[in-house]
Amino acid sequence: MATEEMAGEQFRVEELNPFLEWHLHTTATSLEFASAEATRIARMIGRETRVLSEGGSVLFEVDPMQIRRTD
């Protein structure tokens, strides 16, 4: 993803890969959307995800082991 494309995107959604490295999945302009994406990704791949602010602060974390299944 090019730097120009990320202009204006305030929140980064990352997942913890099997090598214990954080990997960027997507960016978003709202914390609400970024948090929903982090939850969706954690459910889908079964790994921890987090949302970072533009400055790199962790704002939201999802542990897939803590998500209640409704299906």
PyMOL Python script that loads the backbone (N, CA, C, O; Angstrom):
from pymol import cmd

cmd.read_pdbstr("""\
ATOM      1  N   MET A   1       0.846  -1.165   0.000  1.00  0.00           N
ATOM      2  CA  MET A   1       0.000   0.000   0.000  1.00  0.00           C
ATOM      3  C   MET A   1       0.894   1.231   0.000  1.00  0.00           C
ATOM      4  O   MET A   1       1.768   1.357   0.858  1.00  0.00           O
ATOM      5  N   ALA A   2       0.698   2.111  -0.918  1.00  0.00           N
ATOM      6  CA  ALA A   2       1.526   3.305  -1.045  1.00  0.00           C
ATOM      7  C   ALA A   2       1.188   4.312   0.046  1.00  0.00           C
ATOM      8  O   ALA A   2       0.057   4.362   0.529  1.00  0.00           O
ATOM      9  N   THR A   3       2.166   5.102   0.425  1.00  0.00           N
ATOM     10  CA  THR A   3       1.978   6.111   1.463  1.00  0.00           C
ATOM     11  C   THR A   3       0.892   7.110   1.072  1.00  0.00           C
ATOM     12  O   THR A   3       0.110   7.535   1.922  1.00  0.00           O
ATOM     13  N   GLU A   4       0.837   7.487  -0.198  1.00  0.00           N
ATOM     14  CA  GLU A   4      -0.173   8.433  -0.644  1.00  0.00           C
ATOM     15  C   GLU A   4      -1.576   7.889  -0.414  1.00  0.00           C
ATOM     16  O   GLU A   4      -2.487   8.652  -0.092  1.00  0.00           O
ATOM     17  N   GLU A   5      -1.762   6.587  -0.574  1.00  0.00           N
ATOM     18  CA  GLU A   5      -3.072   5.975  -0.384  1.00  0.00           C
ATOM     19  C   GLU A   5      -3.501   6.015   1.077  1.00  0.00           C
ATOM     20  O   GLU A   5      -4.698   6.024   1.366  1.00  0.00           O
ATOM     21  N   MET A   6      -2.544   6.039   2.002  1.00  0.00           N
ATOM     22  CA  MET A   6      -2.868   6.021   3.410  1.00  0.00           C
ATOM     23  C   MET A   6      -3.149   7.422   3.953  1.00  0.00           C
ATOM     24  O   MET A   6      -3.577   7.558   5.100  1.00  0.00           O
ATOM     25  N   ALA A   7      -2.919   8.453   3.163  1.00  0.00           N
ATOM     26  CA  ALA A   7      -3.177   9.809   3.624  1.00  0.00           C
ATOM     27  C   ALA A   7      -4.636   9.928   4.031  1.00  0.00           C
ATOM     28  O   ALA A   7      -5.527   9.557   3.267  1.00  0.00           O
ATOM     29  N   GLY A   8      -4.887  10.445   5.235  1.00  0.00           N
ATOM     30  CA  GLY A   8      -6.254  10.599   5.711  1.00  0.00           C
ATOM     31  C   GLY A   8      -6.773   9.392   6.473  1.00  0.00           C
ATOM     32  O   GLY A   8      -7.780   9.507   7.173  1.00  0.00           O
ATOM     33  N   GLU A   9      -6.132   8.255   6.367  1.00  0.00           N
ATOM     34  CA  GLU A   9      -6.542   7.063   7.110  1.00  0.00           C
ATOM     35  C   GLU A   9      -5.947   7.167   8.508  1.00  0.00           C
ATOM     36  O   GLU A   9      -4.726   7.127   8.657  1.00  0.00           O
ATOM     37  N   GLN A  10      -6.772   7.298   9.525  1.00  0.00           N
ATOM     38  CA  GLN A  10      -6.297   7.547  10.870  1.00  0.00           C
ATOM     39  C   GLN A  10      -5.989   6.285  11.666  1.00  0.00           C
ATOM     40  O   GLN A  10      -5.183   6.331  12.596  1.00  0.00           O
ATOM     41  N   PHE A  11      -6.610   5.163  11.325  1.00  0.00           N
ATOM     42  CA  PHE A  11      -6.491   3.956  12.136  1.00  0.00           C
ATOM     43  C   PHE A  11      -5.971   2.786  11.316  1.00  0.00           C
ATOM     44  O   PHE A  11      -6.400   2.572  10.183  1.00  0.00           O
ATOM     45  N   ARG A  12      -5.034   2.021  11.901  1.00  0.00           N
ATOM     46  CA  ARG A  12      -4.479   0.841  11.243  1.00  0.00           C
ATOM     47  C   ARG A  12      -4.965  -0.410  11.962  1.00  0.00           C
ATOM     48  O   ARG A  12      -4.965  -0.472  13.191  1.00  0.00           O
ATOM     49  N   VAL A  13      -5.381  -1.406  11.184  1.00  0.00           N
ATOM     50  CA  VAL A  13      -5.806  -2.698  11.736  1.00  0.00           C
ATOM     51  C   VAL A  13      -4.707  -3.699  11.426  1.00  0.00           C
ATOM     52  O   VAL A  13      -4.354  -3.904  10.265  1.00  0.00           O
ATOM     53  N   GLU A  14      -4.165  -4.325  12.471  1.00  0.00           N
ATOM     54  CA  GLU A  14      -3.071  -5.279  12.315  1.00  0.00           C
ATOM     55  C   GLU A  14      -3.425  -6.604  12.966  1.00  0.00           C
ATOM     56  O   GLU A  14      -4.233  -6.656  13.893  1.00  0.00           O
ATOM     57  N   GLU A  15      -2.811  -7.682  12.469  1.00  0.00           N
ATOM     58  CA  GLU A  15      -2.963  -9.003  13.075  1.00  0.00           C
ATOM     59  C   GLU A  15      -1.602  -9.537  13.462  1.00  0.00           C
ATOM     60  O   GLU A  15      -0.593  -9.232  12.826  1.00  0.00           O
ATOM     61  N   LEU A  16      -1.586 -10.340  14.515  1.00  0.00           N
ATOM     62  CA  LEU A  16      -0.362 -10.961  14.989  1.00  0.00           C
ATOM     63  C   LEU A  16      -0.175 -12.259  14.215  1.00  0.00           C
ATOM     64  O   LEU A  16      -0.927 -13.213  14.409  1.00  0.00           O
ATOM     65  N   ASN A  17       0.839 -12.298  13.326  1.00  0.00           N
ATOM     66  CA  ASN A  17       1.028 -13.471  12.475  1.00  0.00           C
ATOM     67  C   ASN A  17       1.710 -14.610  13.239  1.00  0.00           C
ATOM     68  O   ASN A  17       2.141 -14.406  14.374  1.00  0.00           O
ATOM     69  N   PRO A  18       1.816 -15.799  12.646  1.00  0.00           N
ATOM     70  CA  PRO A  18       2.411 -16.951  13.332  1.00  0.00           C
ATOM     71  C   PRO A  18       3.861 -16.736  13.774  1.00  0.00           C
ATOM     72  O   PRO A  18       4.359 -17.470  14.628  1.00  0.00           O
ATOM     73  N   PHE A  19       4.535 -15.748  13.209  1.00  0.00           N
ATOM     74  CA  PHE A  19       5.920 -15.461  13.580  1.00  0.00           C
ATOM     75  C   PHE A  19       5.990 -14.408  14.688  1.00  0.00           C
ATOM     76  O   PHE A  19       7.064 -13.907  15.019  1.00  0.00           O
ATOM     77  N   LEU A  20       4.813 -14.080  15.259  1.00  0.00           N
ATOM     78  CA  LEU A  20       4.670 -13.088  16.329  1.00  0.00           C
ATOM     79  C   LEU A  20       5.113 -11.694  15.899  1.00  0.00           C
ATOM     80  O   LEU A  20       5.714 -10.941  16.665  1.00  0.00           O
ATOM     81  N   GLU A  21       4.792 -11.378  14.634  1.00  0.00           N
ATOM     82  CA  GLU A  21       5.046 -10.055  14.078  1.00  0.00           C
ATOM     83  C   GLU A  21       3.698  -9.434  13.709  1.00  0.00           C
ATOM     84  O   GLU A  21       2.817 -10.119  13.191  1.00  0.00           O
ATOM     85  N   TRP A  22       3.545  -8.163  13.970  1.00  0.00           N
ATOM     86  CA  TRP A  22       2.301  -7.488  13.605  1.00  0.00           C
ATOM     87  C   TRP A  22       2.298  -7.172  12.116  1.00  0.00           C
ATOM     88  O   TRP A  22       3.274  -6.651  11.577  1.00  0.00           O
ATOM     89  N   HIS A  23       1.181  -7.494  11.457  1.00  0.00           N
ATOM     90  CA  HIS A  23       1.033  -7.356  10.011  1.00  0.00           C
ATOM     91  C   HIS A  23      -0.168  -6.458   9.717  1.00  0.00           C
ATOM     92  O   HIS A  23      -1.264  -6.697  10.222  1.00  0.00           O
ATOM     93  N   LEU A  24       0.042  -5.426   8.899  1.00  0.00           N
ATOM     94  CA  LEU A  24      -1.036  -4.512   8.531  1.00  0.00           C
ATOM     95  C   LEU A  24      -2.051  -5.212   7.639  1.00  0.00           C
ATOM     96  O   LEU A  24      -1.688  -5.829   6.637  1.00  0.00           O
ATOM     97  N   HIS A  25      -3.329  -5.113   8.010  1.00  0.00           N
ATOM     98  CA  HIS A  25      -4.405  -5.671   7.185  1.00  0.00           C
ATOM     99  C   HIS A  25      -5.124  -4.591   6.407  1.00  0.00           C
ATOM    100  O   HIS A  25      -5.347  -4.728   5.204  1.00  0.00           O
ATOM    101  N   THR A  26      -5.487  -3.516   7.088  1.00  0.00           N
ATOM    102  CA  THR A  26      -6.252  -2.457   6.427  1.00  0.00           C
ATOM    103  C   THR A  26      -6.124  -1.171   7.228  1.00  0.00           C
ATOM    104  O   THR A  26      -5.573  -1.164   8.329  1.00  0.00           O
ATOM    105  N   THR A  27      -6.635  -0.092   6.668  1.00  0.00           N
ATOM    106  CA  THR A  27      -6.704   1.184   7.366  1.00  0.00           C
ATOM    107  C   THR A  27      -8.145   1.678   7.306  1.00  0.00           C
ATOM    108  O   THR A  27      -8.936   1.231   6.476  1.00  0.00           O
ATOM    109  N   ALA A  28      -8.470   2.604   8.198  1.00  0.00           N
ATOM    110  CA  ALA A  28      -9.839   3.127   8.247  1.00  0.00           C
ATOM    111  C   ALA A  28      -9.817   4.561   8.746  1.00  0.00           C
ATOM    112  O   ALA A  28      -8.869   4.988   9.405  1.00  0.00           O
ATOM    113  N   THR A  29     -10.876   5.300   8.423  1.00  0.00           N
ATOM    114  CA  THR A  29     -10.976   6.680   8.867  1.00  0.00           C
ATOM    115  C   THR A  29     -11.743   6.806  10.177  1.00  0.00           C
ATOM    116  O   THR A  29     -11.725   7.873  10.791  1.00  0.00           O
ATOM    117  N   SER A  30     -12.428   5.730  10.628  1.00  0.00           N
ATOM    118  CA  SER A  30     -13.150   5.806  11.899  1.00  0.00           C
ATOM    119  C   SER A  30     -12.733   4.657  12.809  1.00  0.00           C
ATOM    120  O   SER A  30     -12.454   3.549  12.351  1.00  0.00           O
ATOM    121  N   LEU A  31     -12.698   4.942  14.103  1.00  0.00           N
ATOM    122  CA  LEU A  31     -12.367   3.916  15.088  1.00  0.00           C
ATOM    123  C   LEU A  31     -13.438   2.834  15.108  1.00  0.00           C
ATOM    124  O   LEU A  31     -13.126   1.657  15.286  1.00  0.00           O
ATOM    125  N   GLU A  32     -14.686   3.220  14.930  1.00  0.00           N
ATOM    126  CA  GLU A  32     -15.789   2.255  14.921  1.00  0.00           C
ATOM    127  C   GLU A  32     -15.606   1.222  13.803  1.00  0.00           C
ATOM    128  O   GLU A  32     -15.737   0.022  14.044  1.00  0.00           O
ATOM    129  N   PHE A  33     -15.306   1.677  12.595  1.00  0.00           N
ATOM    130  CA  PHE A  33     -15.110   0.769  11.470  1.00  0.00           C
ATOM    131  C   PHE A  33     -13.858  -0.081  11.681  1.00  0.00           C
ATOM    132  O   PHE A  33     -13.875  -1.285  11.427  1.00  0.00           O
ATOM    133  N   ALA A  34     -12.769   0.545  12.147  1.00  0.00           N
ATOM    134  CA  ALA A  34     -11.519  -0.189  12.375  1.00  0.00           C
ATOM    135  C   ALA A  34     -11.715  -1.276  13.431  1.00  0.00           C
ATOM    136  O   ALA A  34     -11.195  -2.381  13.276  1.00  0.00           O
ATOM    137  N   SER A  35     -12.448  -0.987  14.492  1.00  0.00           N
ATOM    138  CA  SER A  35     -12.706  -1.964  15.554  1.00  0.00           C
ATOM    139  C   SER A  35     -13.546  -3.128  15.037  1.00  0.00           C
ATOM    140  O   SER A  35     -13.291  -4.285  15.373  1.00  0.00           O
ATOM    141  N   ALA A  36     -14.546  -2.815  14.222  1.00  0.00           N
ATOM    142  CA  ALA A  36     -15.378  -3.865  13.632  1.00  0.00           C
ATOM    143  C   ALA A  36     -14.545  -4.757  12.709  1.00  0.00           C
ATOM    144  O   ALA A  36     -14.708  -5.977  12.712  1.00  0.00           O
ATOM    145  N   GLU A  37     -13.660  -4.155  11.927  1.00  0.00           N
ATOM    146  CA  GLU A  37     -12.787  -4.936  11.047  1.00  0.00           C
ATOM    147  C   GLU A  37     -11.822  -5.798  11.852  1.00  0.00           C
ATOM    148  O   GLU A  37     -11.577  -6.948  11.486  1.00  0.00           O
ATOM    149  N   ALA A  38     -11.276  -5.272  12.929  1.00  0.00           N
ATOM    150  CA  ALA A  38     -10.368  -6.048  13.780  1.00  0.00           C
ATOM    151  C   ALA A  38     -11.082  -7.265  14.351  1.00  0.00           C
ATOM    152  O   ALA A  38     -10.511  -8.355  14.403  1.00  0.00           O
ATOM    153  N   THR A  39     -12.324  -7.085  14.778  1.00  0.00           N
ATOM    154  CA  THR A  39     -13.116  -8.190  15.323  1.00  0.00           C
ATOM    155  C   THR A  39     -13.411  -9.222  14.243  1.00  0.00           C
ATOM    156  O   THR A  39     -13.279 -10.425  14.469  1.00  0.00           O
ATOM    157  N   ARG A  40     -13.813  -8.742  13.068  1.00  0.00           N
ATOM    158  CA  ARG A  40     -14.123  -9.650  11.952  1.00  0.00           C
ATOM    159  C   ARG A  40     -12.903 -10.467  11.555  1.00  0.00           C
ATOM    160  O   ARG A  40     -13.005 -11.677  11.356  1.00  0.00           O
ATOM    161  N   ILE A  41     -11.751  -9.817  11.437  1.00  0.00           N
ATOM    162  CA  ILE A  41     -10.514 -10.495  11.040  1.00  0.00           C
ATOM    163  C   ILE A  41     -10.098 -11.515  12.097  1.00  0.00           C
ATOM    164  O   ILE A  41      -9.698 -12.628  11.758  1.00  0.00           O
ATOM    165  N   ALA A  42     -10.190 -11.144  13.372  1.00  0.00           N
ATOM    166  CA  ALA A  42      -9.823 -12.066  14.453  1.00  0.00           C
ATOM    167  C   ALA A  42     -10.687 -13.324  14.408  1.00  0.00           C
ATOM    168  O   ALA A  42     -10.182 -14.432  14.593  1.00  0.00           O
ATOM    169  N   ARG A  43     -11.978 -13.158  14.166  1.00  0.00           N
ATOM    170  CA  ARG A  43     -12.879 -14.318  14.049  1.00  0.00           C
ATOM    171  C   ARG A  43     -12.521 -15.186  12.847  1.00  0.00           C
ATOM    172  O   ARG A  43     -12.519 -16.414  12.924  1.00  0.00           O
ATOM    173  N   MET A  44     -12.220 -14.522  11.741  1.00  0.00           N
ATOM    174  CA  MET A  44     -11.967 -15.225  10.485  1.00  0.00           C
ATOM    175  C   MET A  44     -10.670 -16.031  10.528  1.00  0.00           C
ATOM    176  O   MET A  44     -10.642 -17.176  10.078  1.00  0.00           O
ATOM    177  N   ILE A  45      -9.594 -15.444  11.065  1.00  0.00           N
ATOM    178  CA  ILE A  45      -8.298 -16.128  11.009  1.00  0.00           C
ATOM    179  C   ILE A  45      -7.859 -16.718  12.345  1.00  0.00           C
ATOM    180  O   ILE A  45      -6.869 -17.447  12.409  1.00  0.00           O
ATOM    181  N   GLY A  46      -8.604 -16.402  13.422  1.00  0.00           N
ATOM    182  CA  GLY A  46      -8.290 -16.976  14.715  1.00  0.00           C
ATOM    183  C   GLY A  46      -7.006 -16.468  15.344  1.00  0.00           C
ATOM    184  O   GLY A  46      -6.339 -17.200  16.076  1.00  0.00           O
ATOM    185  N   ARG A  47      -6.655 -15.220  15.066  1.00  0.00           N
ATOM    186  CA  ARG A  47      -5.441 -14.620  15.631  1.00  0.00           C
ATOM    187  C   ARG A  47      -5.765 -13.275  16.263  1.00  0.00           C
ATOM    188  O   ARG A  47      -6.779 -12.655  15.941  1.00  0.00           O
ATOM    189  N   GLU A  48      -4.897 -12.829  17.164  1.00  0.00           N
ATOM    190  CA  GLU A  48      -5.084 -11.523  17.794  1.00  0.00           C
ATOM    191  C   GLU A  48      -4.994 -10.420  16.750  1.00  0.00           C
ATOM    192  O   GLU A  48      -4.202 -10.489  15.810  1.00  0.00           O
ATOM    193  N   THR A  49      -5.819  -9.410  16.939  1.00  0.00           N
ATOM    194  CA  THR A  49      -5.772  -8.219  16.091  1.00  0.00           C
ATOM    195  C   THR A  49      -5.779  -6.994  16.997  1.00  0.00           C
ATOM    196  O   THR A  49      -6.102  -7.073  18.182  1.00  0.00           O
ATOM    197  N   ARG A  50      -5.416  -5.864  16.407  1.00  0.00           N
ATOM    198  CA  ARG A  50      -5.431  -4.616  17.160  1.00  0.00           C
ATOM    199  C   ARG A  50      -5.666  -3.452  16.218  1.00  0.00           C
ATOM    200  O   ARG A  50      -5.490  -3.563  15.004  1.00  0.00           O
ATOM    201  N   VAL A  51      -6.069  -2.329  16.807  1.00  0.00           N
ATOM    202  CA  VAL A  51      -6.251  -1.086  16.064  1.00  0.00           C
ATOM    203  C   VAL A  51      -5.282  -0.075  16.654  1.00  0.00           C
ATOM    204  O   VAL A  51      -5.222   0.125  17.867  1.00  0.00           O
ATOM    205  N   LEU A  52      -4.522   0.562  15.758  1.00  0.00           N
ATOM    206  CA  LEU A  52      -3.554   1.577  16.163  1.00  0.00           C
ATOM    207  C   LEU A  52      -3.992   2.947  15.673  1.00  0.00           C
ATOM    208  O   LEU A  52      -4.583   3.082  14.601  1.00  0.00           O
ATOM    209  N   SER A  53      -3.692   3.959  16.478  1.00  0.00           N
ATOM    210  CA  SER A  53      -3.938   5.340  16.049  1.00  0.00           C
ATOM    211  C   SER A  53      -2.874   5.732  15.042  1.00  0.00           C
ATOM    212  O   SER A  53      -1.908   5.004  14.814  1.00  0.00           O
ATOM    213  N   GLU A  54      -3.068   6.882  14.453  1.00  0.00           N
ATOM    214  CA  GLU A  54      -2.097   7.407  13.492  1.00  0.00           C
ATOM    215  C   GLU A  54      -0.717   7.555  14.131  1.00  0.00           C
ATOM    216  O   GLU A  54       0.306   7.406  13.463  1.00  0.00           O
ATOM    217  N   GLY A  55      -0.702   7.850  15.440  1.00  0.00           N
ATOM    218  CA  GLY A  55       0.555   8.009  16.166  1.00  0.00           C
ATOM    219  C   GLY A  55       1.148   6.714  16.683  1.00  0.00           C
ATOM    220  O   GLY A  55       2.232   6.728  17.266  1.00  0.00           O
ATOM    221  N   GLY A  56       0.462   5.588  16.486  1.00  0.00           N
ATOM    222  CA  GLY A  56       0.987   4.288  16.881  1.00  0.00           C
ATOM    223  C   GLY A  56       0.498   3.765  18.218  1.00  0.00           C
ATOM    224  O   GLY A  56       0.960   2.714  18.663  1.00  0.00           O
ATOM    225  N   SER A  57      -0.421   4.461  18.875  1.00  0.00           N
ATOM    226  CA  SER A  57      -0.974   3.985  20.144  1.00  0.00           C
ATOM    227  C   SER A  57      -2.004   2.889  19.887  1.00  0.00           C
ATOM    228  O   SER A  57      -2.796   2.979  18.948  1.00  0.00           O
ATOM    229  N   VAL A  58      -1.987   1.855  20.727  1.00  0.00           N
ATOM    230  CA  VAL A  58      -2.972   0.776  20.620  1.00  0.00           C
ATOM    231  C   VAL A  58      -4.273   1.269  21.241  1.00  0.00           C
ATOM    232  O   VAL A  58      -4.310   1.640  22.415  1.00  0.00           O
ATOM    233  N   LEU A  59      -5.342   1.271  20.442  1.00  0.00           N
ATOM    234  CA  LEU A  59      -6.639   1.762  20.889  1.00  0.00           C
ATOM    235  C   LEU A  59      -7.631   0.645  21.167  1.00  0.00           C
ATOM    236  O   LEU A  59      -8.562   0.819  21.954  1.00  0.00           O
ATOM    237  N   PHE A  60      -7.436  -0.510  20.521  1.00  0.00           N
ATOM    238  CA  PHE A  60      -8.407  -1.603  20.604  1.00  0.00           C
ATOM    239  C   PHE A  60      -7.685  -2.896  20.292  1.00  0.00           C
ATOM    240  O   PHE A  60      -6.900  -2.957  19.346  1.00  0.00           O
ATOM    241  N   GLU A  61      -7.941  -3.934  21.079  1.00  0.00           N
ATOM    242  CA  GLU A  61      -7.338  -5.247  20.836  1.00  0.00           C
ATOM    243  C   GLU A  61      -8.417  -6.316  20.866  1.00  0.00           C
ATOM    244  O   GLU A  61      -9.392  -6.209  21.611  1.00  0.00           O
ATOM    245  N   VAL A  62      -8.237  -7.344  20.053  1.00  0.00           N
ATOM    246  CA  VAL A  62      -9.174  -8.462  20.013  1.00  0.00           C
ATOM    247  C   VAL A  62      -8.395  -9.759  20.174  1.00  0.00           C
ATOM    248  O   VAL A  62      -7.477 -10.046  19.406  1.00  0.00           O
ATOM    249  N   ASP A  63      -8.772 -10.534  21.178  1.00  0.00           N
ATOM    250  CA  ASP A  63      -8.224 -11.871  21.376  1.00  0.00           C
ATOM    251  C   ASP A  63      -9.298 -12.835  20.906  1.00  0.00           C
ATOM    252  O   ASP A  63     -10.367 -12.893  21.514  1.00  0.00           O
ATOM    253  N   PRO A  64      -9.052 -13.597  19.842  1.00  0.00           N
ATOM    254  CA  PRO A  64     -10.096 -14.475  19.305  1.00  0.00           C
ATOM    255  C   PRO A  64     -10.574 -15.525  20.314  1.00  0.00           C
ATOM    256  O   PRO A  64     -11.677 -16.052  20.171  1.00  0.00           O
ATOM    257  N   MET A  65      -9.778 -15.830  21.307  1.00  0.00           N
ATOM    258  CA  MET A  65     -10.184 -16.793  22.331  1.00  0.00           C
ATOM    259  C   MET A  65     -11.233 -16.195  23.274  1.00  0.00           C
ATOM    260  O   MET A  65     -11.920 -16.931  23.983  1.00  0.00           O
ATOM    261  N   GLN A  66     -11.357 -14.876  23.283  1.00  0.00           N
ATOM    262  CA  GLN A  66     -12.303 -14.195  24.158  1.00  0.00           C
ATOM    263  C   GLN A  66     -13.617 -13.814  23.459  1.00  0.00           C
ATOM    264  O   GLN A  66     -14.545 -13.324  24.101  1.00  0.00           O
ATOM    265  N   ILE A  67     -13.688 -14.043  22.142  1.00  0.00           N
ATOM    266  CA  ILE A  67     -14.886 -13.692  21.376  1.00  0.00           C
ATOM    267  C   ILE A  67     -15.920 -14.799  21.550  1.00  0.00           C
ATOM    268  O   ILE A  67     -15.625 -15.975  21.338  1.00  0.00           O
ATOM    269  N   ARG A  68     -17.127 -14.413  21.936  1.00  0.00           N
ATOM    270  CA  ARG A  68     -18.221 -15.392  22.060  1.00  0.00           C
ATOM    271  C   ARG A  68     -18.787 -15.681  20.682  1.00  0.00           C
ATOM    272  O   ARG A  68     -19.085 -14.766  19.915  1.00  0.00           O
ATOM    273  N   ARG A  69     -18.927 -16.926  20.385  1.00  0.00           N
ATOM    274  CA  ARG A  69     -19.511 -17.344  19.109  1.00  0.00           C
ATOM    275  C   ARG A  69     -21.028 -17.325  19.231  1.00  0.00           C
ATOM    276  O   ARG A  69     -21.588 -17.795  20.221  1.00  0.00           O
ATOM    277  N   THR A  70     -21.685 -16.778  18.214  1.00  0.00           N
ATOM    278  CA  THR A  70     -23.141 -16.719  18.227  1.00  0.00           C
ATOM    279  C   THR A  70     -23.750 -17.618  17.170  1.00  0.00           C
ATOM    280  O   THR A  70     -24.969 -17.632  16.999  1.00  0.00           O
ATOM    281  N   ASP A  71     -22.923 -18.371  16.456  1.00  0.00           N
ATOM    282  CA  ASP A  71     -23.475 -19.247  15.402  1.00  0.00           C
ATOM    283  C   ASP A  71     -23.549 -20.667  15.858  1.00  0.00           C
ATOM    284  O   ASP A  71     -23.986 -21.535  15.103  1.00  0.00           O
TER     285      ASP A  71
END
""", "prot")
cmd.dss("prot")
cmd.show_as("cartoon", "prot")
cmd.util.cbc("prot")
cmd.orient("prot")
